[in-house]
Amino acid sequence: MSSFSTNIDHQAPGEISVATIFRSLVLGFLGISLCISAFGLWLVPGGQGLPEVSLIKMGLSAALLIAGLCCMVMIRRR
């Protein structure tokens, strides 16, 4: 066995690990990007008169918004 421990359970109560900070930054950036792209999808012109395209854009923007909000909620979990 090596003398170095990779277990993070031995941290002080107020201590935050680098992995936690990195995970929070990545999830925050991903969540904000997904939410912005959900609304930005409607700014791109295309398929103006086709109801099928509008339905696909509605479903895709709802999925992107839900995924972005899930990423931002996961930041607050730990």
Secondary structure, DSSP 8 states (H G I E B T S, - for coil): --S----GGGS-TT---HHHHHHHHHHHHHHHHHHHHHHHTTTS---TT-HHHHHHHHHHHHHHHHHHHHHHHHHHH-
